[in-house]
Amino acid sequence: MEFEREGNWLFKKDENGGIIAEITFPNLREGTVVINHTFVDDSLRGQGIAGKLVEAAYDAIKADGKKAVLTCPYAVKWFNDRPDKNDIVIEG
């Protein structure tokens, strides 16, 4: 699944333009974002979309040369399960 990106927001829209999946990672301070929200519509649940969102956010944050603080519970679990991706994670 391909996501659109606007700034620190990755998302997928349905055919009517409604948001069916998203992750937000606003700037916290210079060089640091906070992954604070992940949403997947019920129609997409069980397909691994939330994980794909977090991975896409990881790729975007790393490409931007930034670090991330995690406050989204799903993102915390995702990164805990993938220690090789913790190179961007810092404490608040």
N, CA and C atoms as an extended XYZ file, in Angstrom:
276
Properties=species:S:1:pos:R:3:atomname:S:1:resname:S:1:resid:I:1 pbc="F F F"
N         0.835       -1.175        0.000 N   MET     1
C         0.000        0.000        0.000 CA  MET     1
C         0.886        1.247        0.000 C   MET     1
N         0.595        2.166       -0.875 N   GLU     2
C         1.315        3.431       -0.964 CA  GLU     2
C         0.585        4.489       -0.132 C   GLU     2
N         1.357        5.292        0.570 N   PHE     3
C         0.796        6.365        1.374 CA  PHE     3
C         1.165        7.709        0.770 C   PHE     3
N         0.298        8.678        0.965 N   GLU     4
C         0.608       10.047        0.587 CA  GLU     4
C         1.300       10.698        1.772 C   GLU     4
N         2.085       11.740        1.486 N   ARG     5
C         2.756       12.458        2.566 CA  ARG     5
C         2.538       13.948        2.404 C   ARG     5
N         2.151       14.556        3.497 N   GLU     6
C         2.089       16.014        3.586 CA  GLU     6
C         2.818       16.377        4.865 C   GLU     6
N         4.013       16.908        4.737 N   GLY     7
C         4.805       17.257        5.909 CA  GLY     7
C         5.060       16.039        6.774 C   GLY     7
N         4.643       16.116        8.024 N   ASN     8
C         4.851       15.017        8.976 CA  ASN     8
C         3.578       14.206        9.162 C   ASN     8
N         2.897       13.976        8.088 N   TRP     9
C         1.647       13.217        8.081 CA  TRP     9
C         1.661       12.275        6.880 C   TRP     9
N         1.543       10.977        7.151 N   LEU    10
C         1.397        9.971        6.103 CA  LEU    10
C        -0.026        9.449        6.179 C   LEU    10
N        -0.656        9.238        5.022 N   PHE    11
C        -2.063        8.858        5.040 CA  PHE    11
C        -2.471        8.136        3.759 C   PHE    11
N        -3.619        7.492        3.836 N   LYS    12
C        -4.254        6.833        2.688 CA  LYS    12
C        -5.714        7.255        2.702 C   LYS    12
N        -6.209        7.657        1.543 N   LYS    13
C        -7.606        8.041        1.408 CA  LYS    13
C        -8.380        6.964        0.652 C   LYS    13
N        -9.664        6.868        0.953 N   ASP    14
C       -10.525        5.971        0.184 CA  ASP    14
C       -10.967        6.683       -1.090 C   ASP    14
N       -11.785        6.021       -1.883 N   GLU    15
C       -12.210        6.574       -3.170 CA  GLU    15
C       -13.044        7.846       -3.028 C   GLU    15
N       -13.586        8.095       -1.829 N   ASN    16
C       -14.378        9.304       -1.585 CA  ASN    16
C       -13.564       10.415       -0.930 C   ASN    16
N       -12.283       10.173       -0.726 N   GLY    17
C       -11.427       11.181       -0.125 CA  GLY    17
C       -11.346       11.136        1.388 C   GLY    17
N       -12.000       10.146        2.005 N   GLY    18
C       -11.938        9.996        3.456 CA  GLY    18
C       -10.640        9.319        3.885 C   GLY    18
N       -10.134        9.705        5.031 N   ILE    19
C        -8.903        9.117        5.561 CA  ILE    19
C        -9.207        7.720        6.106 C   ILE    19
N        -8.505        6.716        5.598 N   ILE    20
C        -8.704        5.343        6.070 CA  ILE    20
C        -7.479        4.799        6.806 C   ILE    20
N        -6.380        5.523        6.740 N   ALA    21
C        -5.172        5.139        7.481 CA  ALA    21
C        -4.286        6.374        7.585 C   ALA    21
N        -3.669        6.547        8.773 N   GLU    22
C        -2.776        7.694        8.937 CA  GLU    22
C        -1.831        7.503       10.099 C   GLU    22
N        -0.726        8.224       10.024 N   ILE    23
C         0.215        8.328       11.129 CA  ILE    23
C         0.708        9.771       11.143 C   ILE    23
N         0.813       10.321       12.347 N   THR    24
C         1.287       11.695       12.482 CA  THR    24
C         2.558       11.705       13.316 C   THR    24
N         3.490       12.568       12.905 N   PHE    25
C         4.757       12.708       13.622 CA  PHE    25
C         5.203       14.170       13.554 C   PHE    25
N         4.474       15.044       14.290 N   PRO    26
C         4.798       16.471       14.254 CA  PRO    26
C         6.161       16.776       14.877 C   PRO    26
N         6.691       17.926       14.506 N   ASN    27
C         7.961       18.380       15.067 CA  ASN    27
C         7.806       18.624       16.566 C   ASN    27
N         8.748       18.127       17.315 N   LEU    28
C         8.786       18.350       18.756 CA  LEU    28
C         9.749       19.495       19.061 C   LEU    28
N        10.882       19.457       18.407 N   ARG    29
C        11.914       20.503       18.502 CA  ARG    29
C        12.836       20.303       17.300 C   ARG    29
N        13.813       21.144       17.173 N   GLU    30
C        14.745       21.065       16.042 CA  GLU    30
C        15.328       19.650       15.921 C   GLU    30
N        15.099       19.006       14.779 N   GLY    31
C        15.675       17.694       14.518 CA  GLY    31
C        14.962       16.527       15.175 C   GLY    31
N        13.835       16.794       15.842 N   THR    32
C        13.118       15.727       16.555 CA  THR    32
C        11.614       15.837       16.302 C   THR    32
N        11.018       14.692       16.001 N   VAL    33
C         9.567       14.589       15.854 CA  VAL    33
C         9.023       13.689       16.957 C   VAL    33
N         7.710       13.694       17.103 N   VAL    34
C         7.066       12.774       18.031 CA  VAL    34
C         6.035       11.960       17.251 C   VAL    34
N         6.211       10.643       17.246 N   ILE    35
C         5.207        9.774       16.619 CA  ILE    35
C         4.090        9.640       17.653 C   ILE    35
N         2.976       10.332       17.387 N   ASN    36
C         1.954       10.454       18.416 CA  ASN    36
C         0.601        9.859       18.064 C   ASN    36
N         0.428        9.382       16.847 N   HIS    37
C        -0.916        8.896       16.475 CA  HIS    37
C        -0.824        7.973       15.266 C   HIS    37
N        -1.498        6.845       15.373 N   THR    38
C        -1.667        5.917       14.255 CA  THR    38
C        -3.135        5.523       14.208 C   THR    38
N        -3.706        5.549       13.022 N   PHE    39
C        -5.106        5.183       12.840 CA  PHE    39
C        -5.249        4.308       11.607 C   PHE    39
N        -6.037        3.238       11.751 N   VAL    40
C        -6.396        2.385       10.621 CA  VAL    40
C        -7.895        2.113       10.722 C   VAL    40
N        -8.605        2.390        9.656 N   ASP    41
C       -10.044        2.161        9.604 CA  ASP    41
C       -10.352        0.677        9.811 C   ASP    41
N       -11.493        0.410       10.426 N   ASP    42
C       -11.905       -0.981       10.679 CA  ASP    42
C       -11.894       -1.833        9.409 C   ASP    42
N       -12.177       -1.227        8.258 N   SER    43
C       -12.231       -1.990        7.000 CA  SER    43
C       -10.861       -2.532        6.598 C   SER    43
N        -9.783       -1.992        7.180 N   LEU    44
C        -8.426       -2.423        6.834 CA  LEU    44
C        -7.742       -3.202        7.941 C   LEU    44
N        -8.394       -3.356        9.061 N   ARG    45
C        -7.764       -4.012       10.211 CA  ARG    45
C        -7.369       -5.448        9.864 C   ARG    45
N        -6.298       -5.901       10.489 N   GLY    46
C        -5.836       -7.269       10.293 CA  GLY    46
C        -5.006       -7.476        9.034 C   GLY    46
N        -4.669       -6.395        8.343 N   GLN    47
C        -3.897       -6.502        7.101 CA  GLN    47
C        -2.469       -5.976        7.254 C   GLN    47
N        -2.092       -5.621        8.478 N   GLY    48
C        -0.739       -5.135        8.710 CA  GLY    48
C        -0.516       -3.692        8.293 C   GLY    48
N        -1.590       -2.959        8.099 N   ILE    49
C        -1.476       -1.577        7.621 CA  ILE    49
C        -0.819       -0.680        8.663 C   ILE    49
N        -1.145       -0.844        9.924 N   ALA    50
C        -0.540       -0.005       10.970 CA  ALA    50
C         0.978       -0.177       10.974 C   ALA    50
N         1.439       -1.399       10.842 N   GLY    51
C         2.872       -1.649       10.782 CA  GLY    51
C         3.510       -1.007        9.567 C   GLY    51
N         2.815       -1.037        8.435 N   LYS    52
C         3.339       -0.411        7.227 CA  LYS    52
C         3.407        1.109        7.393 C   LYS    52
N         2.431        1.676        8.105 N   LEU    53
C         2.461        3.107        8.382 CA  LEU    53
C         3.679        3.476        9.231 C   LEU    53
N         3.910        2.714       10.296 N   VAL    54
C         5.042        3.019       11.173 CA  VAL    54
C         6.355        2.844       10.412 C   VAL    54
N         6.444        1.812        9.604 N   GLU    55
C         7.661        1.608        8.821 CA  GLU    55
C         7.876        2.756        7.832 C   GLU    55
N         6.799        3.213        7.204 N   ALA    56
C         6.912        4.344        6.275 CA  ALA    56
C         7.326        5.615        7.022 C   ALA    56
N         6.799        5.804        8.234 N   ALA    57
C         7.199        6.959        9.046 CA  ALA    57
C         8.675        6.841        9.423 C   ALA    57
N         9.098        5.649        9.815 N   TYR    58
C        10.517        5.409       10.122 CA  TYR    58
C        11.388        5.825        8.937 C   TYR    58
N        11.025        5.354        7.749 N   ASP    59
C        11.806        5.665        6.548 CA  ASP    59
C        11.847        7.176        6.292 C   ASP    59
N        10.706        7.839        6.457 N   ALA    60
C        10.627        9.280        6.215 CA  ALA    60
C        11.457       10.055        7.237 C   ALA    60
N        11.338        9.682        8.502 N   ILE    61
C        12.067       10.365        9.574 CA  ILE    61
C        13.568       10.181        9.384 C   ILE    61
N        13.971        8.970        9.073 N   LYS    62
C        15.398        8.684        8.856 CA  LYS    62
C        15.916        9.460        7.648 C   LYS    62
N        15.146        9.472        6.564 N   ALA    63
C        15.553       10.196        5.358 CA  ALA    63
C        15.672       11.699        5.622 C   ALA    63
N        14.845       12.202        6.525 N   ASP    64
C        14.884       13.620        6.888 CA  ASP    64
C        16.013       13.928        7.873 C   ASP    64
N        16.713       12.885        8.338 N   GLY    65
C        17.814       13.083        9.274 CA  GLY    65
C        17.365       13.483       10.664 C   GLY    65
N        16.169       13.046       11.043 N   LYS    66
C        15.618       13.409       12.347 CA  LYS    66
C        15.592       12.216       13.281 C   LYS    66
N        15.299       12.491       14.539 N   LYS    67
C        15.088       11.477       15.567 CA  LYS    67
C        13.622       11.529       15.975 C   LYS    67
N        13.150       10.478       16.667 N   ALA    68
C        11.742       10.406       17.046 CA  ALA    68
C        11.566       10.027       18.506 C   ALA    68
N        10.642       10.714       19.144 N   VAL    69
C        10.135       10.352       20.459 CA  VAL    69
C         8.832        9.607       20.194 C   VAL    69
N         8.588        8.546       20.929 N   LEU    70
C         7.392        7.730       20.710 CA  LEU    70
C         6.371        7.946       21.823 C   LEU    70
N         5.163        8.393       21.461 N   THR    71
C         4.073        8.462       22.432 CA  THR    71
C         2.875        7.625       21.992 C   THR    71
N         2.845        7.224       20.745 N   CYS    72
C         1.783        6.347       20.237 CA  CYS    72
C         2.055        4.929       20.726 C   CYS    72
N         1.114        4.322       21.448 N   PRO    73
C         1.343        2.972       21.966 CA  PRO    73
C         1.675        1.940       20.882 C   PRO    73
N         1.035        2.045       19.728 N   TYR    74
C         1.335        1.086       18.665 CA  TYR    74
C         2.777        1.262       18.182 C   TYR    74
N         3.208        2.502       18.011 N   ALA    75
C         4.583        2.751       17.564 CA  ALA    75
C         5.591        2.245       18.589 C   ALA    75
N         5.299        2.424       19.879 N   VAL    76
C         6.193        1.920       20.929 CA  VAL    76
C         6.371        0.419       20.770 C   VAL    76
N         5.269       -0.306       20.601 N   LYS    77
C         5.333       -1.765       20.441 CA  LYS    77
C         6.091       -2.136       19.164 C   LYS    77
N         5.794       -1.455       18.073 N   TRP    78
C         6.435       -1.757       16.792 CA  TRP    78
C         7.950       -1.615       16.920 C   TRP    78
N         8.415       -0.529       17.492 N   PHE    79
C         9.855       -0.319       17.643 CA  PHE    79
C        10.467       -1.287       18.653 C   PHE    79
N         9.743       -1.611       19.715 N   ASN    80
C        10.247       -2.600       20.682 CA  ASN    80
C        10.455       -3.956       20.032 C   ASN    80
N         9.611       -4.292       19.066 N   ASP    81
C         9.718       -5.572       18.364 CA  ASP    81
C        10.794       -5.568       17.277 C   ASP    81
N        11.358       -4.391       16.979 N   ARG    82
C        12.353       -4.259       15.908 CA  ARG    82
C        13.544       -3.435       16.393 C   ARG    82
N        14.384       -4.002       17.234 N   PRO    83
C        15.516       -3.235       17.767 CA  PRO    83
C        16.441       -2.666       16.696 C   PRO    83
N        16.459       -3.264       15.514 N   ASP    84
C        17.296       -2.757       14.431 CA  ASP    84
C        16.804       -1.418       13.881 C   ASP    84
N        15.577       -1.037       14.225 N   LYS    85
C        15.002        0.236       13.763 CA  LYS    85
C        15.102        1.331       14.828 C   LYS    85
N        15.689        1.027       15.969 N   ASN    86
C        15.742        1.987       17.079 CA  ASN    86
C        16.801        3.067       16.900 C   ASN    86
N        17.448        3.093       15.751 N   ASP    87
C        18.470        4.115       15.527 CA  ASP    87
C        17.905        5.534       15.479 C   ASP    87
N        16.601        5.677       15.262 N   ILE    88
C        16.008        7.021       15.250 CA  ILE    88
C        15.313        7.361       16.564 C   ILE    88
N        15.158        6.396       17.457 N   VAL    89
C        14.356        6.583       18.666 CA  VAL    89
C        15.197        7.201       19.779 C   VAL    89
N        14.625        8.231       20.410 N   ILE    90
C        15.247        8.851       21.579 CA  ILE    90
C        14.183        9.040       22.648 C   ILE    90
N        14.624        9.266       23.872 N   GLU    91
C        13.711        9.577       24.966 CA  GLU    91
C        13.284       11.037       24.849 C   GLU    91
N        12.060       11.320       25.295 N   GLY    92
C        11.466       12.654       25.240 CA  GLY    92
C        12.321       13.727       25.765 C   GLY    92
